[in-house]
Amino acid sequence: MRFALIFPPQWDPRQPPLTLPALGAALASLRQECKAWDLNLDLYDTLLRGFEPGSIQDHVLAKYLDSAILGNYAEYGKISALIQRHLDETYDPSGRHSLFWDSWTTPFSPNKSLDWRKAVEGQAAFPFLSLIRKMIDEIANWQPEVICISAVSDTQLLPALALAGHFRRKSAHAKIHLGGDAFAYRRSILNKVPWLFETVDGICIADGEPTLQGIVAGLPPQSIPNMVWSDGTSVRFPEKIATHVFPTDVLPNFALQPTERYLSPKIVIPIETARGCPWGRCAFCIHPLATFNDKIHYNPKPLDAVVAELRHHIGNGYRLFFFVDEAMPPERLEELSSRILQLGEKISWICYSRLDRNHSRRVFSLAREAGCRKIFFGLETGSERILKTFRKGVTTAHAKQVLVDASNSDLGIHLFLMCGFPGENSEDRKATLDFLESILSERNAFSFTYDLFPLWCELDTELFLQPSEFGAQGIKIREDHDLAYQFKLLGGTINDSRHSQYLDEIDSLAAKCCKTKEGLRELHLSQDSSHLLLIEARS
């Protein structure tokens, strides 16, 4: 069979996504013909690569793609902002749509079934459709038998639907499948769009590899793992949710989309080390629900496969890596670091982890020796009461010890913080500020960063199913947003002005404790891999 793998706009184009290499490798192992199109990257190429030689825009882009820029983090931030402004001004001169590195604005909403229909039927005039028409036509002219469109973010959902509608009109006989988190997070409400299945043949709501295996095997829709489909009368959900079994002899195929095309001075290769979360109990988190036959789902890739992939990329000249794992456990961090040291190669990398109590300075030092430069942690809050209520599984004392140990091992730290918990008060916020102050003196001032997000109640989480257990009075549901998966809480404390004020307080505290404004926190980096590039350049 002939498969077209498509990654639609809008997503950050500065580093390669995992979706196309992973699915492409799965199809190759099944001896299927496939081609991949990163239409998101094609869109940015169209907007940024066609400058008049010698023009200001041409000079700015050349400077951004020169690795020398990484040695001046402030200049890197300024150049990034200039490019963002150019994208905003040129993507849609009418001003109805705007494009940025990590987001976009549009008059249409991924939370409205009415706008889903407009996208599918071609009633929503998205600028990207005309800007990359040549690439879209190239796909149709290749005449694939199966078209797979993956939307990992809500920013890609409506473009994915628009592409599905376009290909249905152009390639009437092709099978069209949608997938990715943007659809998986809405899996329980896909029965609200039965008309969509006149255009698409199925929607994958969990791991994509088992779905591809079922399609290749010619299974009937009801037997294809992880696929939502329609029997012509009603939307049907899969009989089986299957977990991908990572092979040890199949490597993600990055050759499908040459990495040199991505818009970065240097490429950081993502290496998937696991899917799911080893904790999986946080009341507000939707990630463990990617499968709904097991609430706690953590599927680690065999380390032999991780090391084989790492060795392959090193052989191709890459030295910078992002180990993709929702929350790498301490034991796995130790084992991975040991295996990297055994390779005898100098590399640098970043990863995500939890503030688990069995982290240790010994393991952090081992990771640093193996090339780790920064770890991203979800702290959420410094309020002991809120941590316990929302089942984070950590205490502030353990969290502090983990962060101190990581810092003393010369690792950079990023903290994800949240606000707007039901019943959250000034004392809770003060507890967070006090916690930050207690650990900030331990931080590397340059590499320490953080984000502050408002709490959302997400579909099918414990917070959504039982809001009163967590201090909320209920859920604010907008009737016109019938396909939303994120909601505000009645009794929650999300407020734009309060959020802004709280962030200002955190910024002021960080500036005082770090005693300098020099640092990555001033850039508010949206691309995780940029942290590694700038830290590596400075060191």
C-alpha positions in Angstrom: 0.0 0.0 0.0 1.1 3.6 -0.6 0.9 5.8 2.5 1.1 9.6 2.7 2.1 10.8 6.2 1.2 14.5 6.8 2.2 16.8 9.6 0.0 19.9 9.2 0.5 23.5 10.3 0.7 25.1 12.9 3.6 23.8 15.1 7.0 25.0 16.1 9.3 24.6 13.0 12.6 24.9 14.8 13.1 21.3 15.6 11.9 18.1 13.9 8.8 16.4 15.3 8.8 12.7 16.2 5.5 11.8 14.5 6.7 11.4 10.9 10.0 9.5 11.7 8.2 7.1 14.1 5.2 6.3 11.8 7.4 6.1 8.8 9.6 3.5 10.5 6.6 1.5 11.5 5.4 1.4 7.9 8.8 0.5 6.6 8.9 -2.4 9.0 5.6 -3.5 7.5 7.2 -3.2 4.0 4.8 -0.5 3.0 5.6 2.4 0.6 5.4 5.8 2.3 6.3 9.4 1.9 6.2 12.1 4.5 5.3 15.8 4.2 5.9 18.2 7.0 3.5 20.8 5.6 4.1 22.9 8.7 7.8 23.3 7.7 6.8 23.9 4.1 4.6 26.8 5.3 7.5 28.4 7.2 9.8 27.8 4.2 7.4 29.6 2.0 7.2 32.6 4.3 10.9 32.8 5.3 13.1 31.3 2.6 12.0 33.5 -0.3 13.5 36.8 0.8 15.2 39.1 -1.7 19.0 38.4 -1.4 20.6 41.2 0.6 17.3 42.4 2.1 16.8 43.1 5.8 14.7 40.0 6.1 17.3 37.9 4.4 20.0 39.3 6.7 17.8 38.6 9.8 17.1 35.0 8.9 20.7 34.3 8.0 21.8 35.7 11.4 19.2 33.5 13.1 20.4 30.4 11.4 24.1 31.1 12.1 25.2 29.1 15.2 27.2 32.1 16.3 24.0 33.7 17.5 23.7 31.1 20.2 26.6 32.7 22.0 24.5 35.9 22.7 21.3 34.8 24.2 19.8 38.3 24.3 20.5 38.8 20.6 19.0 35.4 19.9 15.8 36.5 21.7 15.7 39.8 19.7 16.2 38.1 16.3 13.5 35.5 17.2 11.1 38.4 18.0 11.9 40.1 14.7 11.1 36.9 12.8 7.9 36.4 14.7 6.8 40.0 13.8 7.5 39.3 10.1 5.4 36.1 10.3 2.6 38.0 11.9 2.7 40.7 9.2 3.0 38.4 6.2 1.0 35.3 7.0 -2.3 37.0 6.5 -2.2 40.7 5.5 -5.9 41.1 6.4 -5.0 40.6 10.0 -7.7 37.9 10.6 -5.1 35.1 11.1 -1.7 35.4 12.7 1.2 33.0 12.9 3.9 32.7 15.5 6.6 30.1 16.4 4.4 28.2 18.8 0.8 29.4 18.2 -1.6 31.1 15.9 -4.7 33.1 16.1 -7.7 32.6 13.9 -11.4 33.5 14.0 -12.2 29.8 14.0 -12.1 27.6 17.1 -11.0 24.0 17.5 -13.6 23.7 20.2 -16.6 24.3 17.9 -18.2 21.6 15.8 -19.5 24.3 13.5 -16.0 25.4 12.8 -14.9 21.8 12.3 -17.5 21.5 9.6 -16.4 24.8 8.0 -12.8 23.6 7.9 -13.7 20.2 6.3 -16.1 21.7 3.8 -13.6 24.4 2.7 -15.7 27.3 4.1 -12.8 28.5 6.3 -10.3 30.3 4.2 -7.1 29.4 6.0 -4.1 31.3 4.4 -1.8 28.2 4.6 -3.9 26.4 2.0 -2.9 28.9 -0.7 0.6 29.4 0.5 1.6 25.7 0.2 -0.8 24.7 -2.6 2.1 23.3 -4.6 3.0 20.8 -1.8 -0.7 19.9 -1.2 -1.1 19.2 -4.9 2.1 17.1 -4.9 0.5 14.8 -2.3 -2.7 14.3 -4.3 -0.7 13.7 -7.5 1.3 11.0 -5.8 -2.0 9.2 -5.5 -1.6 7.6 -2.1 -4.0 4.8 -1.1 -3.9 5.9 2.6 -3.5 9.5 3.9 -2.6 9.9 7.6 -2.8 13.4 9.1 -1.5 13.8 12.6 -2.4 16.8 14.8 -0.4 16.7 18.0 -1.6 20.2 19.1 -4.9 22.1 19.0 -3.1 24.6 16.7 -3.0 21.8 14.1 -6.5 20.5 14.5 -8.5 22.8 12.1 -5.7 22.7 9.5 -5.8 18.9 9.7 -9.5 18.9 9.1 -9.1 21.4 6.2 -6.5 19.1 4.6 -8.8 16.0 5.1 -11.6 17.8 3.4 -9.4 18.9 0.5 -7.9 15.4 0.0 -11.4 13.8 0.1 -12.4 16.1 -2.8 -9.2 15.5 -4.7 -8.6 11.9 -3.9 -12.0 10.3 -3.6 -10.7 6.7 -3.4 -8.0 7.2 -0.8 -8.5 6.2 2.8 -8.1 9.2 5.1 -7.2 8.8 8.8 -6.7 11.5 11.5 -4.7 11.1 14.7 -2.7 12.8 17.4 -3.3 14.3 20.8 -5.7 17.0 19.5 -8.2 14.2 18.6 -7.2 11.8 21.3 -8.0 14.3 24.1 -11.5 14.5 22.6 -12.0 10.8 22.1 -15.1 10.5 24.3 -16.9 13.3 22.4 -16.1 12.3 18.8 -19.7 11.0 18.6 -20.8 14.6 18.3 -19.4 14.8 14.8 -20.9 11.8 12.9 -20.9 13.8 9.7 -17.0 13.9 9.9 -16.9 10.2 9.0 -18.3 11.0 5.5 -14.9 12.6 4.9 -12.5 10.5 7.1 -12.4 6.8 7.4 -11.2 6.7 11.0 -9.6 8.7 13.9 -6.8 7.1 15.9 -7.1 7.9 19.6 -4.1 6.2 21.0 -0.7 4.8 19.7 -0.7 5.0 15.9 1.5 2.0 15.1 -1.1 -0.7 16.1 -3.6 1.2 14.0 -1.3 1.2 11.0 -0.8 -2.5 11.5 -4.5 -3.1 11.4 -4.9 -1.0 8.2 -2.1 -2.9 6.5 -3.6 -6.2 7.5 -6.8 -5.2 5.9 -8.8 -5.6 9.1 -12.4 -4.4 9.1 -12.9 -1.0 10.9 -14.3 -2.6 14.1 -11.1 -4.7 14.5 -8.5 -2.0 13.9 -6.9 -1.1 17.2 -7.3 2.4 18.6 -9.6 3.6 15.8 -12.9 5.5 16.0 -15.0 4.8 13.0 -18.6 5.0 11.7 -20.9 2.2 10.7 -22.9 4.6 8.6 -25.4 5.2 11.3 -23.4 6.0 14.5 -19.9 6.7 15.6 -18.3 3.5 16.9 -15.4 3.3 19.4 -12.6 0.7 19.1 -13.1 -2.7 20.7 -9.4 -2.7 21.6 -7.0 -0.1 22.8 -3.5 -1.4 22.0 -0.2 -0.3 23.3 2.7 0.0 20.9 5.4 -2.6 21.5 8.7 -0.8 20.9 10.9 -2.9 18.6 14.6 -3.1 19.3 15.6 -3.2 15.6 13.5 -0.4 14.0 14.8 3.1 14.2 12.6 6.2 13.6 13.3 7.3 10.0 14.4 11.0 10.1 15.5 10.7 6.5 11.8 11.1 5.6 12.2 14.8 6.4 15.9 15.9 6.2 16.7 17.6 9.5 18.8 20.4 7.9 15.5 22.0 6.7 14.4 22.9 10.2 14.7 26.6 11.3 17.4 26.4 13.9 21.2 27.1 14.1 21.7 23.6 15.3 19.4 20.5 15.4 18.4 18.8 18.6 17.3 15.3 17.8 14.3 14.0 19.8 14.6 10.4 21.0 11.5 8.9 22.4 12.3 6.9 25.6 8.8 6.2 26.8 5.1 7.0 26.4 2.8 7.8 29.3 3.5 8.7 32.9 4.8 6.4 35.6 2.7 8.3 38.2 -0.5 8.9 36.3 -2.5 10.0 39.4 -2.6 13.8 39.2 -6.3 14.8 39.3 -5.9 17.5 36.7 -3.7 15.7 34.1 -5.1 14.4 30.9 -1.9 12.7 29.6 -2.3 9.3 31.3 -5.7 9.0 29.6 -4.3 8.5 26.2 -5.5 4.9 26.7 -8.6 4.3 28.6 -8.2 0.6 29.5 -5.5 1.4 32.1 -5.5 4.7 34.0 -1.8 4.5 34.9 0.0 3.9 31.7 3.8 4.0 31.3 5.3 2.3 28.3 9.2 2.6 28.4 11.1 1.9 25.3 13.8 -0.8 25.8 17.1 0.9 26.6 18.8 -1.3 24.0 16.6 0.4 21.4 17.3 3.9 22.9 21.0 3.3 22.8 20.9 1.9 19.3 19.0 5.0 18.1 21.4 7.3 19.9 24.4 5.5 18.4 22.8 5.8 14.9 22.4 9.6 15.3 25.9 10.0 16.7 27.2 8.2 13.6 25.4 10.8 11.5 27.1 13.6 13.3 24.5 14.7 15.8 25.5 15.5 19.4 22.5 17.3 20.8 19.4 15.3 22.0 16.1 15.7 23.7 15.0 12.5 25.5 11.2 12.6 25.1 9.5 11.1 28.2 6.6 12.6 30.2 8.5 12.0 33.4 11.7 9.9 33.3 11.9 7.9 36.6 15.1 8.1 38.7 16.0 4.5 38.1 15.7 5.0 34.3 17.6 8.2 34.4 20.4 6.4 36.2 20.4 3.4 33.8 20.2 5.7 30.7 23.1 7.8 32.0 25.2 4.8 32.6 24.6 3.4 29.1 25.5 6.8 27.6 28.8 6.9 29.4 29.5 3.4 28.1 29.3 4.7 24.6 32.3 6.9 25.2 30.9 9.8 23.1 30.5 13.4 24.2 26.9 14.5 23.8 24.5 16.9 25.5 20.9 16.4 26.3 17.7 17.5 28.2 14.8 15.5 29.6 11.7 15.7 31.7 11.3 14.1 35.1 9.1 14.1 38.3 10.1 15.4 41.6 10.3 11.8 42.9 11.7 11.3 46.4 14.1 8.6 45.2 16.1 11.0 43.0 19.6 11.5 44.4 22.6 13.8 43.9 24.6 10.8 42.9 22.3 10.0 40.0 22.1 13.7 39.0 25.9 13.9 39.0 26.0 10.8 36.9 23.5 12.3 34.4 25.6 15.5 34.3 28.7 13.5 33.5 26.7 11.7 30.8 25.9 15.0 29.1 22.6 16.1 30.7 22.4 19.9 30.8 18.9 20.6 32.1 15.8 18.8 33.5 12.2 20.0 33.3 10.1 19.3 36.4 6.4 19.8 37.2 6.2 21.5 40.6 2.8 23.2 40.1 2.7 24.8 43.5 4.5 25.2 46.8 1.3 24.7 48.7 1.4 21.4 50.6 -2.4 21.5 50.9 -2.9 21.8 47.1 -0.2 19.2 46.3 -2.0 16.7 48.6 -5.5 17.5 47.4 -4.6 17.1 43.7 -2.6 13.9 44.3 0.7 15.1 43.0 2.5 12.4 45.1 5.2 14.7 46.3 5.8 17.0 49.3 7.5 20.3 49.3 10.3 18.9 51.4 11.1 16.2 48.9 10.7 18.6 46.0 13.1 21.0 47.5 15.7 18.3 48.1 15.4 17.0 44.5 16.0 20.6 43.1 18.9 21.3 45.4 20.5 18.0 44.5 20.0 18.7 40.8 21.4 22.2 41.1 24.4 21.1 43.1 25.1 18.6 40.3 25.4 21.6 37.9 22.1 20.8 36.1 19.8 23.5 34.8 16.3 23.5 36.1 12.9 24.4 34.6 9.8 24.4 36.7 6.2 24.2 35.5 4.0 26.2 37.9 0.2 26.4 38.0 -2.3 28.8 39.5 -6.1 29.0 39.8 -6.7 25.9 41.9 -10.2 25.8 43.5 -9.9 27.5 46.9 -6.4 28.8 46.1 -5.8 31.8 48.3 -3.0 34.3 49.0 -1.5 31.9 51.6 -1.2 29.2 48.9 0.5 31.6 46.5 2.8 32.9 49.2 3.8 29.3 50.0 4.8 28.9 46.3 6.8 32.2 46.5 8.4 31.1 49.7 9.3 27.7 48.2 10.9 29.4 45.2 12.9 31.7 47.4 14.2 28.8 49.4 15.6 27.1 46.3 16.5 30.0 44.0 19.8 30.6 45.8 20.7 27.1 44.7 20.0 27.7 41.0 22.3 28.4 38.2 21.1 31.9 37.5 21.5 31.7 33.7 19.8 28.3 33.1 17.0 28.5 35.6 13.6 29.0 33.9 9.9 28.6 34.7 6.4 28.8 33.2 3.2 29.7 35.0 0.0 28.2 33.6 -3.6 28.6 34.7 -5.4 25.4 35.9 -7.8 24.0 33.4 -10.3 21.2 34.0 -9.7 18.7 31.3 -12.1 16.2 29.9 -12.4 12.8 31.6 -9.8 13.6 34.3 -10.7 13.0 38.0 -11.1 16.8 38.4 -13.6 16.8 35.5 -15.6 13.8 36.8 -15.7 14.8 40.4 -15.0 18.5 40.7 -16.5 18.9 44.2 -13.9 16.5 45.6 -11.3 19.1 44.7 -13.1 22.2 46.1 -14.8 23.3 42.9 -18.5 24.0 42.6 -18.8 22.6 39.1 -17.6 23.1 35.6 -18.2 26.1 33.3 -19.4 24.6 30.0 -20.1 26.8 27.0 -22.8 25.4 24.8 -21.2 26.8 21.6 -17.9 25.1 22.5 -19.3 21.6 22.2 -15.9 20.0 21.3 -13.8 21.6 24.0 -11.7 19.4 26.2 -10.5 22.1 28.6 -12.9 24.0 30.9 -12.9 26.6 33.6 -14.1 25.6 37.0 -16.9 27.1 39.0 -15.2 28.1 42.2 -11.8 28.1 40.4 -9.6 31.2 40.6 -8.5 31.7 37.0 -8.4 35.3 36.4 -6.2 37.1 33.7 -5.3 40.0 35.9 -4.5 37.8 38.9 -2.5 35.4 36.7 -0.5 38.4 35.4 0.1 39.8 38.9 1.2 36.5 40.2 3.7 36.0 37.3 5.0 39.5 38.0 5.6 38.5 41.6 7.5 35.4 40.6 9.6 37.4 38.0 10.5 40.0 40.7 11.4 37.2 43.2 13.6 35.5 40.6 15.4 38.8 39.7 16.0 39.5 43.4 17.3 36.0 44.3 19.4 35.5 41.2 20.7 39.1 41.6 20.9 39.5 37.8 18.6 39.7 34.8 21.1 37.7 32.7 19.4 34.4 32.1 17.2 32.3 29.9 14.1 33.2 32.0 14.1 36.6 30.4 13.4 35.0 27.0 10.3 33.0 27.9 11.5 30.2 25.5 8.7 28.3 23.9 10.9 25.7 22.2 12.4 23.2 24.8 15.4 22.5 22.6 16.4 26.1 22.6 17.3 25.8 26.3 19.9 23.2 25.4 21.3 25.2 22.5 21.8 28.3 24.6 23.2 26.5 27.6 25.6 24.6 25.5 26.8 27.7 23.7 27.4 29.5 27.0 29.3 26.6 28.5 
